[in-house]
Amino acid sequence: MQKKYLFTIIYLLLLLAGCNKPLELPANYTVTIEQLRIEKDISMRDSETSPFNVDTTIEFSKLKYFPVNQKFVFESKLYEYDNKEEITIFGTKGEARKVLKFGYVVFNYDGKEHKINVYLGKSKDGTEYHSIWFTDLTTGKETYKVGRYLDFEYSSDKSKKYLIDFNLAYNPYCAYSPIYSCAIPSKEDFIDIAITAGEKIFESKPAENN
């Protein structure tokens, strides 16, 4: 009996150790993320729909990021809520927005499990989108005071494992210009660690011709 119990303990420890192994990423992962950042800067500078070209009172400058950090890349299934509750969130201009608490993903960091909600909303043209909004211990210090976002590409495949990559965490447009309003993460969307990955605070300055 004791041997059987010992074997069970060893098996569980090995299983947990396997769950905490770093995610294996392609050898060119860091280069790929850095290239995406270069391309985003070009788009932010040149695109007609960029906040820097819509609001001509602000001047474009390169976005700031934490160094690419592979410790903040995780995999998780999407755990859909049985009762997808419609809740009210608020934008930075005070307007109420209705969204669905669609589900959540989980990740393990330094031996502690964290849960992040995935929301289902609709854009002004009626297009549905899934998104993650969060705050963490860097919020208001190294990162934007409202919070940061992660895009989420939903799949109907229930067995799908999603890549949760905080190196892709970005600021909403209201971080660059006050003419925009963006969803404010709720208290439930606070992650109790310093996520030193993704985009940092943008330091705006008036355009030279204003």
FILO-876632 format. One record per residue (C-alpha): residue number from 1; x, y, z. Coordinates in Angstrom, 2 decimals. Layout:
<marmar><i>NUM</i><u>X</u><v>Y</v><w>Z</w></marmar>
...
***
This chain:
<marmar><i>1</i><u>0.00</u><v>0.00</v><w>0.00</w></marmar>
<marmar><i>2</i><u>2.79</u><v>2.40</v><w>0.88</w></marmar>
<marmar><i>3</i><u>4.59</u><v>1.66</v><w>-2.40</w></marmar>
<marmar><i>4</i><u>1.41</u><v>2.34</v><w>-4.34</w></marmar>
<marmar><i>5</i><u>0.91</u><v>5.64</v><w>-2.49</w></marmar>
<marmar><i>6</i><u>4.53</u><v>6.63</v><w>-3.13</w></marmar>
<marmar><i>7</i><u>4.17</u><v>5.86</v><w>-6.82</w></marmar>
<marmar><i>8</i><u>1.04</u><v>8.06</v><w>-7.00</w></marmar>
<marmar><i>9</i><u>2.87</u><v>10.99</v><w>-5.36</w></marmar>
<marmar><i>10</i><u>5.84</u><v>10.67</v><w>-7.72</w></marmar>
<marmar><i>11</i><u>3.51</u><v>10.51</v><w>-10.72</w></marmar>
<marmar><i>12</i><u>1.65</u><v>13.67</v><w>-9.64</w></marmar>
<marmar><i>13</i><u>4.92</u><v>15.54</v><w>-9.07</w></marmar>
<marmar><i>14</i><u>6.15</u><v>14.59</v><w>-12.51</w></marmar>
<marmar><i>15</i><u>2.84</u><v>15.63</v><w>-14.02</w></marmar>
<marmar><i>16</i><u>2.99</u><v>19.02</v><w>-12.31</w></marmar>
<marmar><i>17</i><u>6.61</u><v>19.49</v><w>-13.36</w></marmar>
<marmar><i>18</i><u>5.58</u><v>18.82</v><w>-16.94</w></marmar>
<marmar><i>19</i><u>2.82</u><v>21.45</v><w>-16.70</w></marmar>
<marmar><i>20</i><u>5.32</u><v>24.07</v><w>-15.56</w></marmar>
<marmar><i>21</i><u>7.87</u><v>23.44</v><w>-18.31</w></marmar>
<marmar><i>22</i><u>8.55</u><v>26.51</v><w>-20.46</w></marmar>
<marmar><i>23</i><u>6.67</u><v>26.50</v><w>-23.74</w></marmar>
<marmar><i>24</i><u>8.90</u><v>25.46</v><w>-26.63</w></marmar>
<marmar><i>25</i><u>8.97</u><v>28.31</v><w>-29.14</w></marmar>
<marmar><i>26</i><u>10.55</u><v>28.53</v><w>-32.60</w></marmar>
<marmar><i>27</i><u>14.22</u><v>29.53</v><w>-32.70</w></marmar>
<marmar><i>28</i><u>13.31</u><v>32.74</v><w>-34.56</w></marmar>
<marmar><i>29</i><u>10.54</u><v>33.70</v><w>-32.10</w></marmar>
<marmar><i>30</i><u>12.28</u><v>36.83</v><w>-30.70</w></marmar>
<marmar><i>31</i><u>13.22</u><v>38.07</v><w>-34.18</w></marmar>
<marmar><i>32</i><u>9.61</u><v>37.57</v><w>-35.33</w></marmar>
<marmar><i>33</i><u>8.19</u><v>39.64</v><w>-32.45</w></marmar>
<marmar><i>34</i><u>10.76</u><v>42.40</v><w>-33.03</w></marmar>
<marmar><i>35</i><u>9.84</u><v>42.49</v><w>-36.73</w></marmar>
<marmar><i>36</i><u>6.14</u><v>42.76</v><w>-35.87</w></marmar>
<marmar><i>37</i><u>6.97</u><v>45.78</v><w>-33.71</w></marmar>
<marmar><i>38</i><u>8.83</u><v>47.45</v><w>-36.58</w></marmar>
<marmar><i>39</i><u>5.86</u><v>46.84</v><w>-38.89</w></marmar>
<marmar><i>40</i><u>3.43</u><v>48.25</v><w>-36.31</w></marmar>
<marmar><i>41</i><u>5.53</u><v>51.43</v><w>-36.02</w></marmar>
<marmar><i>42</i><u>5.38</u><v>51.86</v><w>-39.80</w></marmar>
<marmar><i>43</i><u>1.61</u><v>51.37</v><w>-39.77</w></marmar>
<marmar><i>44</i><u>1.15</u><v>53.79</v><w>-36.88</w></marmar>
<marmar><i>45</i><u>3.22</u><v>56.38</v><w>-38.70</w></marmar>
<marmar><i>46</i><u>1.75</u><v>56.00</v><w>-42.19</w></marmar>
<marmar><i>47</i><u>-1.77</u><v>54.57</v><w>-42.03</w></marmar>
<marmar><i>48</i><u>-4.67</u><v>56.99</v><w>-42.56</w></marmar>
<marmar><i>49</i><u>-6.58</u><v>55.28</v><w>-39.74</w></marmar>
<marmar><i>50</i><u>-3.69</u><v>55.53</v><w>-37.28</w></marmar>
<marmar><i>51</i><u>-4.54</u><v>57.67</v><w>-34.23</w></marmar>
<marmar><i>52</i><u>-1.54</u><v>59.85</v><w>-35.10</w></marmar>
<marmar><i>53</i><u>-3.07</u><v>60.71</v><w>-38.46</w></marmar>
<marmar><i>54</i><u>-6.67</u><v>60.94</v><w>-37.24</w></marmar>
<marmar><i>55</i><u>-5.66</u><v>63.25</v><w>-34.37</w></marmar>
<marmar><i>56</i><u>-3.16</u><v>65.68</v><w>-35.86</w></marmar>
<marmar><i>57</i><u>-2.51</u><v>67.34</v><w>-32.50</w></marmar>
<marmar><i>58</i><u>-0.22</u><v>64.48</v><w>-31.46</w></marmar>
<marmar><i>59</i><u>3.10</u><v>63.55</v><w>-32.98</w></marmar>
<marmar><i>60</i><u>4.11</u><v>60.00</v><w>-33.81</w></marmar>
<marmar><i>61</i><u>7.11</u><v>58.48</v><w>-32.09</w></marmar>
<marmar><i>62</i><u>8.17</u><v>54.86</v><w>-31.89</w></marmar>
<marmar><i>63</i><u>6.15</u><v>52.73</v><w>-29.50</w></marmar>
<marmar><i>64</i><u>7.97</u><v>51.47</v><w>-26.43</w></marmar>
<marmar><i>65</i><u>8.16</u><v>47.84</v><w>-25.36</w></marmar>
<marmar><i>66</i><u>9.66</u><v>45.58</v><w>-22.77</w></marmar>
<marmar><i>67</i><u>12.37</u><v>43.31</v><w>-24.22</w></marmar>
<marmar><i>68</i><u>10.87</u><v>40.15</v><w>-25.70</w></marmar>
<marmar><i>69</i><u>10.36</u><v>37.76</v><w>-22.78</w></marmar>
<marmar><i>70</i><u>9.61</u><v>34.12</v><w>-23.55</w></marmar>
<marmar><i>71</i><u>8.59</u><v>33.48</v><w>-19.93</w></marmar>
<marmar><i>72</i><u>5.34</u><v>35.29</v><w>-20.68</w></marmar>
<marmar><i>73</i><u>4.14</u><v>32.99</v><w>-23.45</w></marmar>
<marmar><i>74</i><u>1.60</u><v>30.32</v><w>-22.46</w></marmar>
<marmar><i>75</i><u>-0.87</u><v>27.85</v><w>-23.89</w></marmar>
<marmar><i>76</i><u>-4.40</u><v>27.26</v><w>-22.64</w></marmar>
<marmar><i>77</i><u>-7.70</u><v>25.85</v><w>-23.71</w></marmar>
<marmar><i>78</i><u>-10.67</u><v>28.20</v><w>-23.65</w></marmar>
<marmar><i>79</i><u>-13.03</u><v>27.29</v><w>-20.82</w></marmar>
<marmar><i>80</i><u>-16.42</u><v>28.64</v><w>-21.86</w></marmar>
<marmar><i>81</i><u>-18.83</u><v>29.68</v><w>-19.14</w></marmar>
<marmar><i>82</i><u>-22.05</u><v>27.64</v><w>-19.08</w></marmar>
<marmar><i>83</i><u>-23.95</u><v>30.83</v><w>-18.32</w></marmar>
<marmar><i>84</i><u>-22.46</u><v>33.53</v><w>-20.52</w></marmar>
<marmar><i>85</i><u>-23.46</u><v>36.52</v><w>-18.43</w></marmar>
<marmar><i>86</i><u>-24.05</u><v>39.88</v><w>-20.08</w></marmar>
<marmar><i>87</i><u>-22.28</u><v>42.54</v><w>-18.07</w></marmar>
<marmar><i>88</i><u>-21.79</u><v>46.29</v><w>-18.28</w></marmar>
<marmar><i>89</i><u>-18.32</u><v>47.70</v><w>-18.63</w></marmar>
<marmar><i>90</i><u>-17.38</u><v>51.32</v><w>-19.12</w></marmar>
<marmar><i>91</i><u>-15.28</u><v>53.18</v><w>-21.64</w></marmar>
<marmar><i>92</i><u>-12.76</u><v>55.83</v><w>-20.72</w></marmar>
<marmar><i>93</i><u>-15.31</u><v>58.53</v><w>-21.63</w></marmar>
<marmar><i>94</i><u>-17.83</u><v>57.08</v><w>-19.19</w></marmar>
<marmar><i>95</i><u>-20.11</u><v>55.34</v><w>-21.67</w></marmar>
<marmar><i>96</i><u>-21.64</u><v>51.99</v><w>-20.75</w></marmar>
<marmar><i>97</i><u>-20.97</u><v>48.98</v><w>-22.96</w></marmar>
<marmar><i>98</i><u>-22.62</u><v>45.57</v><w>-22.92</w></marmar>
<marmar><i>99</i><u>-20.38</u><v>42.53</v><w>-23.36</w></marmar>
<marmar><i>100</i><u>-20.58</u><v>38.82</v><w>-22.63</w></marmar>
<marmar><i>101</i><u>-18.27</u><v>37.08</v><w>-20.18</w></marmar>
<marmar><i>102</i><u>-17.65</u><v>34.36</v><w>-22.71</w></marmar>
<marmar><i>103</i><u>-15.02</u><v>32.18</v><w>-21.01</w></marmar>
<marmar><i>104</i><u>-11.55</u><v>32.21</v><w>-19.58</w></marmar>
<marmar><i>105</i><u>-8.01</u><v>30.94</v><w>-20.11</w></marmar>
<marmar><i>106</i><u>-5.48</u><v>29.97</v><w>-17.46</w></marmar>
<marmar><i>107</i><u>-1.71</u><v>30.13</v><w>-17.19</w></marmar>
<marmar><i>108</i><u>0.83</u><v>29.11</v><w>-14.59</w></marmar>
<marmar><i>109</i><u>3.56</u><v>31.58</v><w>-13.65</w></marmar>
<marmar><i>110</i><u>6.14</u><v>30.82</v><w>-10.94</w></marmar>
<marmar><i>111</i><u>4.00</u><v>27.99</v><w>-9.61</w></marmar>
<marmar><i>112</i><u>0.78</u><v>30.00</v><w>-9.31</w></marmar>
<marmar><i>113</i><u>-2.22</u><v>29.65</v><w>-11.59</w></marmar>
<marmar><i>114</i><u>-3.87</u><v>32.76</v><w>-13.02</w></marmar>
<marmar><i>115</i><u>-7.21</u><v>33.10</v><w>-14.77</w></marmar>
<marmar><i>116</i><u>-8.06</u><v>35.69</v><w>-17.45</w></marmar>
<marmar><i>117</i><u>-11.54</u><v>36.37</v><w>-18.78</w></marmar>
<marmar><i>118</i><u>-12.29</u><v>36.36</v><w>-22.49</w></marmar>
<marmar><i>119</i><u>-15.05</u><v>38.76</v><w>-23.51</w></marmar>
<marmar><i>120</i><u>-17.35</u><v>38.79</v><w>-26.52</w></marmar>
<marmar><i>121</i><u>-18.34</u><v>42.23</v><w>-27.73</w></marmar>
<marmar><i>122</i><u>-19.58</u><v>44.00</v><w>-30.82</w></marmar>
<marmar><i>123</i><u>-17.94</u><v>46.87</v><w>-32.68</w></marmar>
<marmar><i>124</i><u>-19.99</u><v>49.87</v><w>-33.85</w></marmar>
<marmar><i>125</i><u>-20.65</u><v>48.18</v><w>-37.20</w></marmar>
<marmar><i>126</i><u>-22.01</u><v>45.08</v><w>-35.46</w></marmar>
<marmar><i>127</i><u>-18.94</u><v>42.89</v><w>-35.99</w></marmar>
<marmar><i>128</i><u>-18.40</u><v>40.46</v><w>-33.13</w></marmar>
<marmar><i>129</i><u>-14.95</u><v>40.15</v><w>-31.56</w></marmar>
<marmar><i>130</i><u>-13.33</u><v>38.27</v><w>-28.68</w></marmar>
<marmar><i>131</i><u>-10.80</u><v>40.05</v><w>-26.54</w></marmar>
<marmar><i>132</i><u>-8.79</u><v>39.98</v><w>-23.32</w></marmar>
<marmar><i>133</i><u>-8.40</u><v>43.15</v><w>-21.24</w></marmar>
<marmar><i>134</i><u>-6.19</u><v>43.17</v><w>-18.18</w></marmar>
<marmar><i>135</i><u>-4.27</u><v>45.16</v><w>-15.61</w></marmar>
<marmar><i>136</i><u>-1.26</u><v>43.96</v><w>-13.62</w></marmar>
<marmar><i>137</i><u>1.39</u><v>45.23</v><w>-11.22</w></marmar>
<marmar><i>138</i><u>3.02</u><v>47.34</v><w>-13.96</w></marmar>
<marmar><i>139</i><u>-0.22</u><v>49.23</v><w>-14.72</w></marmar>
<marmar><i>140</i><u>0.09</u><v>52.95</v><w>-14.14</w></marmar>
<marmar><i>141</i><u>3.84</u><v>52.64</v><w>-13.63</w></marmar>
<marmar><i>142</i><u>5.60</u><v>51.11</v><w>-16.61</w></marmar>
<marmar><i>143</i><u>2.43</u><v>50.44</v><w>-18.62</w></marmar>
<marmar><i>144</i><u>-0.69</u><v>52.39</v><w>-19.58</w></marmar>
<marmar><i>145</i><u>-2.82</u><v>53.40</v><w>-16.58</w></marmar>
<marmar><i>146</i><u>-6.09</u><v>52.03</v><w>-18.00</w></marmar>
<marmar><i>147</i><u>-4.70</u><v>48.59</v><w>-18.89</w></marmar>
<marmar><i>148</i><u>-3.62</u><v>46.61</v><w>-21.92</w></marmar>
<marmar><i>149</i><u>-5.31</u><v>44.30</v><w>-24.41</w></marmar>
<marmar><i>150</i><u>-4.66</u><v>40.95</v><w>-26.08</w></marmar>
<marmar><i>151</i><u>-6.45</u><v>39.94</v><w>-29.28</w></marmar>
<marmar><i>152</i><u>-8.17</u><v>36.57</v><w>-29.15</w></marmar>
<marmar><i>153</i><u>-9.02</u><v>34.60</v><w>-32.29</w></marmar>
<marmar><i>154</i><u>-11.91</u><v>32.34</v><w>-31.28</w></marmar>
<marmar><i>155</i><u>-12.25</u><v>28.85</v><w>-32.73</w></marmar>
<marmar><i>156</i><u>-15.26</u><v>26.53</v><w>-32.43</w></marmar>
<marmar><i>157</i><u>-12.79</u><v>23.64</v><w>-31.92</w></marmar>
<marmar><i>158</i><u>-13.28</u><v>22.83</v><w>-28.21</w></marmar>
<marmar><i>159</i><u>-9.93</u><v>21.03</v><w>-28.02</w></marmar>
<marmar><i>160</i><u>-7.94</u><v>23.95</v><w>-29.43</w></marmar>
<marmar><i>161</i><u>-5.06</u><v>25.30</v><w>-27.36</w></marmar>
<marmar><i>162</i><u>-4.63</u><v>29.04</v><w>-27.64</w></marmar>
<marmar><i>163</i><u>-1.34</u><v>30.88</v><w>-27.46</w></marmar>
<marmar><i>164</i><u>-1.48</u><v>33.54</v><w>-24.73</w></marmar>
<marmar><i>165</i><u>1.48</u><v>35.74</v><w>-25.60</w></marmar>
<marmar><i>166</i><u>1.95</u><v>38.81</v><w>-23.41</w></marmar>
<marmar><i>167</i><u>4.73</u><v>40.02</v><w>-25.72</w></marmar>
<marmar><i>168</i><u>1.80</u><v>40.95</v><w>-27.98</w></marmar>
<marmar><i>169</i><u>-0.01</u><v>42.93</v><w>-25.26</w></marmar>
<marmar><i>170</i><u>-0.79</u><v>46.36</v><w>-26.63</w></marmar>
<marmar><i>171</i><u>-2.25</u><v>49.72</v><w>-25.67</w></marmar>
<marmar><i>172</i><u>-5.72</u><v>50.72</v><w>-26.87</w></marmar>
<marmar><i>173</i><u>-5.94</u><v>53.87</v><w>-28.99</w></marmar>
<marmar><i>174</i><u>-6.99</u><v>56.00</v><w>-26.00</w></marmar>
<marmar><i>175</i><u>-3.40</u><v>55.62</v><w>-24.76</w></marmar>
<marmar><i>176</i><u>-2.28</u><v>57.80</v><w>-27.67</w></marmar>
<marmar><i>177</i><u>-5.12</u><v>60.29</v><w>-28.10</w></marmar>
<marmar><i>178</i><u>-8.00</u><v>61.53</v><w>-25.89</w></marmar>
<marmar><i>179</i><u>-10.40</u><v>61.52</v><w>-28.85</w></marmar>
<marmar><i>180</i><u>-10.74</u><v>57.73</v><w>-28.43</w></marmar>
<marmar><i>181</i><u>-12.60</u><v>55.78</v><w>-25.77</w></marmar>
<marmar><i>182</i><u>-11.58</u><v>52.27</v><w>-24.79</w></marmar>
<marmar><i>183</i><u>-12.92</u><v>49.54</v><w>-22.54</w></marmar>
<marmar><i>184</i><u>-11.73</u><v>49.71</v><w>-18.93</w></marmar>
<marmar><i>185</i><u>-10.73</u><v>46.31</v><w>-17.49</w></marmar>
<marmar><i>186</i><u>-12.72</u><v>45.41</v><w>-14.37</w></marmar>
<marmar><i>187</i><u>-11.25</u><v>44.57</v><w>-10.96</w></marmar>
<marmar><i>188</i><u>-11.74</u><v>40.90</v><w>-11.87</w></marmar>
<marmar><i>189</i><u>-9.32</u><v>41.37</v><w>-14.78</w></marmar>
<marmar><i>190</i><u>-6.39</u><v>42.28</v><w>-12.52</w></marmar>
<marmar><i>191</i><u>-3.47</u><v>39.82</v><w>-12.69</w></marmar>
<marmar><i>192</i><u>-1.45</u><v>39.89</v><w>-9.48</w></marmar>
<marmar><i>193</i><u>2.02</u><v>39.77</v><w>-11.06</w></marmar>
<marmar><i>194</i><u>4.22</u><v>42.23</v><w>-12.94</w></marmar>
<marmar><i>195</i><u>3.81</u><v>41.32</v><w>-16.60</w></marmar>
<marmar><i>196</i><u>7.05</u><v>42.77</v><w>-17.93</w></marmar>
<marmar><i>197</i><u>6.23</u><v>41.97</v><w>-21.54</w></marmar>
<marmar><i>198</i><u>4.48</u><v>43.79</v><w>-24.35</w></marmar>
<marmar><i>199</i><u>3.88</u><v>47.50</v><w>-24.85</w></marmar>
<marmar><i>200</i><u>4.87</u><v>50.17</v><w>-22.33</w></marmar>
<marmar><i>201</i><u>3.43</u><v>53.65</v><w>-21.66</w></marmar>
<marmar><i>202</i><u>3.36</u><v>55.92</v><w>-24.67</w></marmar>
<marmar><i>203</i><u>4.82</u><v>59.36</v><w>-23.97</w></marmar>
<marmar><i>204</i><u>2.92</u><v>61.76</v><w>-26.18</w></marmar>
<marmar><i>205</i><u>3.99</u><v>65.20</v><w>-27.28</w></marmar>
<marmar><i>206</i><u>2.17</u><v>67.88</v><w>-29.27</w></marmar>
<marmar><i>207</i><u>2.71</u><v>67.92</v><w>-33.01</w></marmar>
<marmar><i>208</i><u>5.18</u><v>70.57</v><w>-34.11</w></marmar>
<marmar><i>209</i><u>2.64</u><v>72.36</v><w>-36.29</w></marmar>
<marmar><i>210</i><u>0.25</u><v>72.88</v><w>-33.37</w></marmar>
***
